[in-house]
Amino acid sequence: MGVMIRARLLATGQEFDWQDQTSGVWVDAQAATDAELAQLKAAFPLNRLALEDVLEVGHWSRAEQYPEHAFITVRSYARPDTDDEFTERLSIFVFDGAVLTLSSHGTLALGRVWPLANGREALNSPHEVTYELLDHTADTFFTVADTLEEQVDKLEERVFQNERRNPVADVFELKHLITQARRLANEAREATAILGRYAAASPADLVRYRDVQDSFTRAVSRFEGLREYLTSLLDLHLSLQSQRMNEVMRTLTAVSVIFLPLTFLAGVWGMNFEHMPELRSPYGYVFAWSSFLLVGGLLAAYFKRRGWW
């Protein structure tokens, strides 16, 4: 069962029961049934290609100026304050004296703009309604950018805190989310640019669409910046790992060098020749250990002073 078709008068914002009015109204239908779609098609001259785009699941953002009306469909995030990749889509038909919005279950932008239209003089034309819907859609991308920035900051802390868990997998997962968000924002920007270029009814409408286009452009820039920062963070992680490995190897090398002369001395005194000078000395064992400790201590102190250990 679809949601009942609802409508507002553009002049006053008053909500009323829609009875096939096609002038001075904003009509909204969510999860429309076949009967409701047939009612809308009977009232409005909906272009067949535009309606196919609306009914196609997962269609990308696009805009077009048809002979019957202007059309734009945009995809955005349903839960922008989380890292959920689930998206929602809003389709807008812009007629000379009316605007029609179609969606599967509504969108965040639609839920915010519909109550605002009540009694607001700013929404007294189809293009102004379209501008508000697109502008609030752009705001959701900034919310997504804020959410992803928080995750990037947490990932940065993990890199510098040298946690045991390898952050590389999380870096690539975040890059995937950022790339998808950038693609959605870029598609919405291009669709808004096309709508403003061909469908703007007045210079004021053109300014509004340029403002929305600029919002999408800034969202794309933020996602690009986050993606570049993640690349730098990954390079930094690899550099830190290499530096830590070098420190470990330096320590192991210093320890090996310290034991190298001790191994040599032990090998010399371990030979069982009959006429070795220290072989029968009562202090030979003490002299050997004293030599080991002296040589090892001197080498350790020298390496520590040079910063090699």
C-alpha positions as a printed Julia matrix, in Angstrom:
309×3 Matrix{Float64}:
   0.0     0.0     0.0
   1.57    3.3    -1.08
   1.7     6.52    0.86
  -1.22    8.83    0.13
  -0.35   11.56   -2.34
   0.02   14.85   -0.48
   0.09   18.38   -1.83
   0.75   21.99   -0.83
  -0.27   25.26   -2.42
   2.85   27.1    -3.55
   1.41   30.54   -2.78
   0.46   29.87    0.85
   2.12   26.55    1.73
  -1.22   25.17    2.87
  -1.44   21.39    2.74
  -4.58   19.92    1.16
  -6.0    16.71   -0.31
  -4.83   16.51   -3.88
  -7.54   16.15   -6.49
  -5.55   16.22   -9.72
  -4.61   19.93   -9.43
  -1.67   20.8   -11.7
  -1.22   24.55  -11.19
   0.36   26.36   -8.24
   0.92   23.15   -6.29
   3.69   20.97   -4.91
   2.67   17.33   -5.13
   4.66   14.66   -3.3
   4.25   10.89   -3.59
   6.27    8.3    -1.67
   6.26    4.58   -2.5
   3.48    5.24   -4.99
   1.36    2.29   -6.08
   0.55    1.55   -9.7
  -2.84    3.2    -9.22
  -1.26    6.34   -7.77
   1.29    6.47  -10.59
  -1.52    6.17  -13.1
  -3.32    9.04  -11.37
  -0.16   11.19  -11.53
   0.42   10.33  -15.19
  -3.18   11.27  -16.0
  -2.78   14.66  -14.31
   0.8    15.58  -15.29
   2.46   15.14  -18.7
   5.31   12.97  -17.41
   7.99   12.16  -19.94
   8.33    8.39  -20.42
  12.14    8.4   -20.19
  12.09   10.41  -16.97
   9.53    8.1   -15.42
  11.65    5.07  -16.35
  14.59    6.65  -14.52
  12.42    7.14  -11.45
  11.26    3.53  -11.41
  14.74    2.07  -12.03
  16.32    0.92   -8.78
  19.75    2.39   -8.05
  19.67    4.94  -10.88
  22.45    7.51  -10.72
  21.94   11.27  -10.33
  21.08   13.03  -13.56
  19.07   15.94  -14.94
  17.39   16.66  -18.25
  15.21   19.29  -19.87
  12.34   17.49  -21.59
   9.68   19.2   -23.73
   7.1    18.56  -21.03
   9.13   19.55  -17.97
  12.54   19.77  -16.36
  13.67   16.71  -14.46
  16.35   15.88  -11.91
  16.99   12.83   -9.77
  19.67   12.85   -7.04
  21.06   10.17   -4.77
  22.24   10.93   -1.25
  22.91    9.1     2.0
  19.98    7.95    4.1
  22.02    7.99    7.33
  24.79   10.54    6.79
  25.81   10.66   10.45
  27.0     7.04   10.29
  29.33    5.07    8.02
  26.34    3.3     6.47
  26.54    3.17    2.65
  22.75    2.94    2.23
  21.5     5.63   -0.16
  18.15    7.2    -0.97
  16.93    8.94   -4.12
  14.65   11.9    -4.78
  13.21   12.67   -8.22
  11.82   16.12   -9.03
   9.62   17.07  -11.99
   9.61   20.84  -12.5
   6.66   22.19  -14.51
   5.84   25.82  -15.34
   3.36   26.12  -12.48
   3.88   23.01  -10.38
   6.47   20.67   -8.95
   6.17   16.92   -8.43
   8.47   14.9    -6.17
   8.7    11.11   -6.22
  10.68    8.86   -3.88
  10.56    5.32   -2.55
  10.28    6.21    1.14
  11.08    9.9     1.31
  14.49   11.46    1.92
  16.1    13.53    4.65
  15.95   16.64    2.47
  12.28   16.08    1.69
  11.49   15.54    5.35
  13.12   18.86    6.25
  11.78   21.0     3.41
   8.15   19.84    3.44
   7.38   21.31    6.91
   9.3    24.51    6.05
   7.04   25.18    3.06
   4.1    25.82    5.36
   3.41   29.55    5.15
   6.88   30.47    3.8
   6.78   33.0     0.98
  10.23   31.84   -0.17
   8.74   28.67   -1.65
   6.24   30.23   -4.01
   7.56   28.73   -7.26
   8.55   25.27   -8.5
  12.19   26.31   -8.93
  12.38   27.62   -5.36
  11.03   24.32   -4.03
  13.59   22.48   -6.18
  16.37   24.72   -4.88
  15.49   24.05   -1.24
  15.35   20.3    -1.82
  18.71   20.26   -3.58
  20.29   22.56   -1.01
  19.23   20.32    1.88
  20.46   17.31   -0.09
  23.86   18.99   -0.37
  23.84   19.5     3.41
  23.67   15.73    3.92
  26.98   15.36    2.08
  28.61   17.81    4.49
  27.28   15.66    7.35
  28.87   12.63    5.68
  32.15   14.53    5.35
  32.08   15.42    9.07
  31.43   11.77    9.97
  34.27   10.53    7.81
  36.63   13.2     9.15
  36.01   11.94   12.69
  36.92    8.42   11.6
  40.05    9.68    9.85
  41.1    11.52   13.04
  40.64    8.34   15.09
  42.65    6.4    12.54
  45.4     8.99   12.72
  45.58    8.59   16.51
  45.91    4.84   16.07
  48.8     5.29   13.66
  50.75    7.49   16.07
  49.89    5.39   19.13
  51.53    2.38   17.48
  48.7    -0.04   18.22
  49.22   -3.71   17.46
  46.25   -3.77   15.07
  47.33   -2.98   11.52
  45.37    0.09   10.26
  45.94   -0.6     6.54
  42.63   -2.46    6.11
  40.74    0.36    7.84
  42.48    2.93    5.64
  41.35    1.22    2.46
  37.83    0.76    3.83
  37.62    4.48    4.58
  39.02    5.29    1.14
  36.24    3.19   -0.37
  33.59    5.11    1.59
  35.14    8.45    0.66
  35.4     7.52   -3.01
  31.75    6.52   -3.12
  30.67    9.72   -1.35
  32.75   11.79   -3.75
  31.18   10.04   -6.74
  27.64   10.65   -5.46
  28.36   14.31   -4.71
  30.01   14.8    -8.1
  27.06   13.24   -9.93
  24.66   15.5    -8.01
  26.81   18.53   -8.87
  26.77   17.72  -12.58
  23.01   17.13  -12.53
  22.42   20.46  -10.76
  24.62   22.24  -13.29
  22.58   20.8   -16.17
  19.31   21.77  -14.48
  20.5    25.33  -13.92
  21.81   25.64  -17.46
  18.64   24.53  -19.26
  15.74   24.82  -16.83
  16.29   28.1   -14.93
  13.22   30.28  -15.54
  14.8    33.53  -14.34
  18.19   34.99  -13.35
  17.21   34.48   -9.7
  16.64   30.77  -10.34
  20.0    30.54  -12.1
  21.7    32.08   -9.05
  19.98   29.55   -6.78
  21.1    26.58   -8.85
  24.65   27.95   -8.99
  24.59   28.21   -5.2
  23.59   24.54   -4.89
  26.2    23.58   -7.47
  28.81   25.39   -5.4
  27.68   23.47   -2.3
  28.13   20.16   -4.08
  31.51   21.35   -5.41
  32.7    22.14   -1.89
  31.49   18.72   -0.71
  33.45   17.07   -3.52
  36.53   19.09   -2.53
  36.23   17.92    1.07
  36.03   14.29   -0.02
  39.02   14.73   -2.31
  40.96   16.29    0.56
  40.05   13.39    2.85
  41.12   10.86    0.25
  44.48   12.58   -0.27
  44.96   12.83    3.49
  44.31    9.09    3.86
  46.92    8.41    1.2
  49.4    10.57    3.13
  48.41    8.82    6.37
  49.08    5.43    4.78
  52.49    6.62    3.57
  53.2     7.94    7.07
  52.22    4.6     8.62
  54.55    2.74    6.27
  57.35    5.21    7.03
  56.85    4.78   10.78
  56.85    1.02   10.39
  60.08    1.23    8.4
  61.61    3.52   11.01
  60.64    1.17   13.84
  62.07   -1.75   11.91
  65.3     0.18   11.37
  65.52    0.88   15.1
  65.03   -2.8    15.87
  67.66   -3.8    13.31
  70.05   -1.18   14.69
  69.66   -2.58   18.2
  70.13   -6.14   17.01
  73.19   -5.13   15.01
  74.72   -3.37   18.02
  74.15   -6.46   20.19
  75.67   -8.67   17.48
  78.74   -6.43   17.2
  79.22   -6.5    20.98
  79.19  -10.3    21.02
  81.44  -10.61   17.97
  84.78   -9.96   19.78
  83.55  -11.98   22.76
  82.9   -14.91   20.44
  86.38  -14.45   18.98
  88.03  -14.46   22.41
  86.0   -17.45   23.52
  87.03  -19.27   20.36
  90.72  -18.51   20.92
  90.7   -19.62   24.54
  88.62  -22.64   23.67
  91.42  -24.16   21.59
  93.11  -27.07   23.36
  96.76  -26.59   22.43
  99.23  -27.99   24.92
 101.44  -24.92   25.27
  98.78  -22.22   25.5
 100.05  -19.53   27.96
  96.88  -19.14   30.0
  95.83  -22.79   29.97
  97.39  -23.7    33.31
  97.12  -20.3    34.97
  94.91  -20.26   38.11
  93.58  -16.84   37.05
  92.87  -17.74   33.44
  89.11  -18.15   33.91
  88.83  -14.86   35.83
  91.0   -13.11   33.23
  88.77  -14.42   30.42
  85.56  -13.21   32.06
  87.15   -9.88   32.89
  88.11   -9.49   29.25
  84.59  -10.35   28.13
  82.97   -7.83   30.48
  85.5    -5.1    29.72
  85.27   -5.43   25.92
  81.48   -5.77   25.98
  81.02   -2.83   28.35
  83.31   -0.56   26.35
  81.52   -1.37   23.1
  78.06   -0.91   24.68
  79.07    2.47   26.14
  80.52    3.58   22.8
  77.36    2.6    20.87
  75.15    4.32   23.44
  77.19    7.51   23.21
  76.94    7.53   19.43
  73.2     6.9    19.57
  73.46    3.57   17.81
  71.71    1.71   20.61
